[in-house]
Amino acid sequence: MVVPFMTIYLTSPEKGYSIAEAGVVMGCFGVGAILGGFFGGKATDRFGFQVVQLFALTGGGILFIVLGKLESFPLICAFTLILSLVNESFRPANATAVAHYSNDNNRTRCYSLNRLAVNLGWALGAALGGLLASINFQLLFWVDGITNLVAAVLLYRLLGLHVQAVGIERADIAITKSAYQDRMYIIFIVLTILFAFCFFQMFSTLTAFFKLDIGFTSLFIGILMAINGLIITFIEMVIVYKLEGRRKATFYIPVGVALCSLAYLMLNLLTITHVNAVFMIVVITFGEIMAMPFMNAFWASRSNQANRGQYAGLFTIAFSIAHTAGPMIGALVAQHQGFTFLWWCISALCFVTAIGFWGLHRAGR
């Protein structure tokens, strides 16, 4: 619950930083996430996904609590980077775990089930986060940290420390190549960075836009974020179940990216009332549903037991690069050119990315 409210927290009277400085902090989060994706992927292939997940949850939980106590801007930047490195190393390990517990016939649904769990937590966390932020921002850091620690305890109690990386078959070793040498996958990663750059504006500059330009309360912004999570929780699995196996995963991705482009376009074409804000969140959420589960299925289909952590790590890095560049550049553009110009640019970039994904789909055929 800290991330979507971090920009609001830093620009609040309590902290008094500018939106550009808040963008720098979010950029530090992104740099740490890039490093976390790289080292998390490497560590997953070497030590196993369970060990890496436990390390990330425990370390991240402690660091969240510490971050909420810091006052110095340089220290906030430094600890945000360290926190992100540790916490984001969870992602490639968790993605590898999902691939381990699934098979080719149900993998997309398994990733959707995992996203369902994440987004149910996101929905509850965003709604509770909005309430806590209206009382005291410090509560966000404590609750986020404690839930990380609780998750670590549950993971250890339910699965222990003995689940290691999947055994590597000789056939896998023979066909294994580096993810960095997979040309189509690299193109996919570049397009993923562009999409995530646009999508993550939702959790940084969009929340600031709703707060600073439109005047929505923190509680209502939390409700908007919760709507995103609730739709994913109750609808995504049904949609993916209906679509999985009917077409290649790359067919659905550009459809979802195009919907996200439309959602950002709505911010300039519509008068942003409470109802229209909800409508915009609904549209971008359906774009997310059409794109992200099938992105996971695509990278998993190109990996094997010997290099899955590396593929997962590179996929994590793609989103982390967007975390670095997206909030920072978005905040700078918003501060110097205004939110209206920003939404035109984001919508256009998202549309071009959708065309790129469609080209990748045709090439894959």
N, C-alpha and C positions, 0 to 999 in steps of 0.2 A: 504493500500500500504506500510505501514511501515514494517510489519513482514517479507516479502520476501527479503527486503533490509537491515534488521537490522544487520545481520552478516557482510555484506559489509560495512555498515555505521561504525560499531564499529572497523573494521580492517582497515579503511581508514586512510590516513595520518592525517586527521583532528582529529581523536580520538586516533589512534595509539595502540589500544589494540590487543592482540594476538587472534588467532582463538579459542583457549581454553577459554580465558576470554569471548569472544563473546558467546561461548557455555554456559558458566555459566549464562549470562544474559538471554539467551533463555530458560535455565532451570528455572530461576525465573519466566519467563512468564508462563511456564508450571505449576509450583507450584500454582501460582495465578489462573490459569485456572481450576485446580482441585478444589480449594476452591470455585471458582465461580460456577462451575457445581454443587457442593454439596449444597451450600447456595441458588443458583438460583433455583434449583429444589424444595427445601423446601419452599422458598418464593413463588414460582409459585402456589403450592398447597394451600398455606395459603392466599395470597393476590391477586392472579390472574395474568395471563400472561401479561396483558397490563401494569400494574403498574411496574412490574419488567423490561419489555422491555424499558419503558421510563426512568427509573432510570439508566439502563445500558448504554443507548445511550448518555444521558446527562453527566453522570459522566465520561464515557469513553472519550467523546469528549474533555472535559476539561483536563483530565489527559494526553492525547496524546500531547497536546500543551505544557504542563508543562514538560513532559519527554524530548522533543526536546531541552529544555533549560539547562538541567543538564550537569555538567562536571565531578563531582566526581563519580568514579566507584561504591562505596557503595550506593550512592544515586540513580544511574541509576538502580542498581539491585533492590533496595527497591521500587522505583516508578514503575518499570516494573512489579513487583509482584502485587502491589496495582492496577495498571491499568488493568492487566489481570483479577484479581478477579472481579472487577466491570464490565469490558467489556464482559467477558465470561459468566457472569450470564445471559446475553441476550439469550444464546443458548438454555438452557432447556425451557425458557419461550417461545421462538419463535417456537421451535419444538412442544410444547404443543398447541400453537395457531394454527399451521397447522393441528394438529390432531383434534382440535375443529371445524375448518371450513371445514373438509373433512368427507368422510364416508368410509366404508370398501371397496367399489367398486372402488374408485378413489384415495385412500390414497397415493399409490406409485407415481402416476402422480402428486398429489398435492405437495409431497415432491420434486419431480423433478422440478416442476414449481418454487418452492421456491429456489432450487439450481440454476435454470436458472437465476433468478434475482440476486442471490449472485455472480454467476460466470460472469454474464455480467458486474457487478460492478467490479469484480476481473480483468476481461480482460481490462477494461478501466483504472482501477487503476494501474495495473501492467505496462501497456504501458506508462501512464502518469507518473508513479513513476520512471520508467527508465529515462525518459526525465528530470524530476525534480531532480533526483539524480545526473545527469550529470551537472546540473547547481548549485544546493545547496541542501545538504541533509536536511537542516532545513525545506525546503518547504514541504517535505514528512509529517512531523509531523503536520504542520499547516493545510494542505489539509485534512489529515486523521481525525484530530480533528473536523474541520468545517463540514465535511460530516456527522460525527456522530451526531452533533448538528442539522443539517438540517433534518436528518432522524427522530430525536426525535420530531421536530416541525411538520413534515408531519404526523407522527403516531398519535400525539395528535389531529391535525386538522381533520384527516380523521376518526379516531375511538374513540377519546376522552378517558376519564378515567373510563368509566362506564362498559366496558367489563371486567368481572371478570372470575374467574375460573368456569368451567362448574358445574352446580348443580349436586349433588351426589344422585343418586337413591338408594333406599334401597337394591335393588338387587346387585348393585355395592359394597355396604358396606359389604354385606354378603360374597362375593367372593374375597374381597380385601385381598391381602397379600403383604408383603414387597418384593420389587424387589431383596433385598439381600437374600431372601429365595427361589428364583426361580433358581433351580440348572441349568437348561438348559440356562437360561439367563446369569448366572454368567460365564458359559463356553463360551458363545457368547461374553461376555465382555472381557474375557482374550484374545480370538482370535482377537477381535477388537483392543485391545491395541497393539498386535504384528503387525497387519497389519498397523495401524496408525503410529507406530514406524518407519516402513519402508517407508511408503508413505510420511511422513512429512520431510524426508530427502530432498525431492524435493524443499522445500521452505527454507532450511537452508544450509546444506552442499553441495547440488547440485549447488546452485547458487554460493557458494564460490568456488567450483571445476571449474565451468565454468569461473569464474573471475580469480582465482589465478593460476590454472594449464593450462587451455586452452587459456586464454587471451582474452575471449570475452569482449566486452564493456558492460557497465551497460545498455545502450540503447537496445542492442541485447538481453541481459538477460531478460529485461522487455518485449520484443517482444515474447520471448519463453513462459513466464508466461501468456502473453495475449493469445497466441495460445491455451493454456489449457482452459482458460475461454471461448474463442470463440467457440471451438468445443463443449463444454458442452452446451453453449447457443443455438446453432443451431441444434445439433444432439441428445442430451440426451433425450429430450421429445419424439422425434420420436421413438427412440429405446425402451424406457420404455413403450410407448403406445402399441408397437407391442408385447412386452414380458409380460406385466402385466396380471396376471390371467392364463397364459398358464402353468406355473409351480410354485411350491412354491418359495418364495423369496430366501430361502436358497440354491436353485439350482444355481442361477446366481452369488452369492457372491464369491464362490471359483474360478469361471472362471475369474472374474475381478481381484482377488488377484494374480492369476497365470500370468495374463498379466503384472501386475506391476513387478513381479519377472523377467519376460523376459526383461522389459524395463531397469531395473538396470543391468542385465547381459550384455546388449548391450553396456554399458559404458566401459566394459573391452574387449569385443569381436570386437568392431568396432573402427576405427580411428575417433575421435570426430571432425568432420568438422561442419560447419554451417548446412549443409543439414542433417547430421546424428543426430545432436542435435535436430533438428525439428522432425525427425523421432522418436527419443526416447520419446519426449514429447507427440507425437501423440499416441504412444503405451500405455504409462502410463495413459493418459487421458481416453482412451477407457477402461482400467482396472478400473479406478475410476468410469466411467459411469455404468459398469456392477456391481460394488460392492456397492457403497454408497447409492443409492436410495433404494435398497432392504434391506440394513441394517436398514434404517429408518423404512421401512414397517414392518420389523421383530419385533423391539422393540415395536412399536405402537400396533401391533396385540396381544402382551402379556400383555398389560396394560388395565386399564379401567378409568373411569372418576374420581375415587377416588384416584388413585395413579399414574396418568400419569406424573405428574411433577417429581416424584421420579424416574420412569423409564427413563425419558428424562434426568434427572440430572445424573444418573449413566452412561448413554450413553455418555453424555458430558464429564464426568470424565474420561472415557476410552480414549477419544481423548486427553484430557488434560494431562493424565499421559504420553502419547506418546510425547506430546509437551515438557514435562519435560525431559524425558529420551532420546528421539530421537536426538534432536540437540546437547545436551550436550555430550552424548556418541559418537555420530557420529563425532563431532568436535574433541574429544580427540583421537579417533581411527585414524582419518585423519591426525592429527598432529604427532602422534607417529608411525603409521604403513603405512600411505599413503592412498591416495584415492583409489588406485587399490584394496588393501586389503579390504577396507570398502565396495566397491561395490560387491565383492564376498560374503561377509558376509550378506549384506542386501538382495541380490538376493536369497541366500539360505534360510534365515529366512522367507522371503516372500513366498517361495515355500512350506516350511513346514507348514506355516499358512494356505495356500490354502488347503493342505491335511486335516488340522484340521477342516476347514469350511465344507469340503466335508463330513467328518465324522459326523459333527453336522447335516448336511442335511439328511444323511441316518438314523441317530438316530431319527430325527423329523418325518420321514416317519413311 
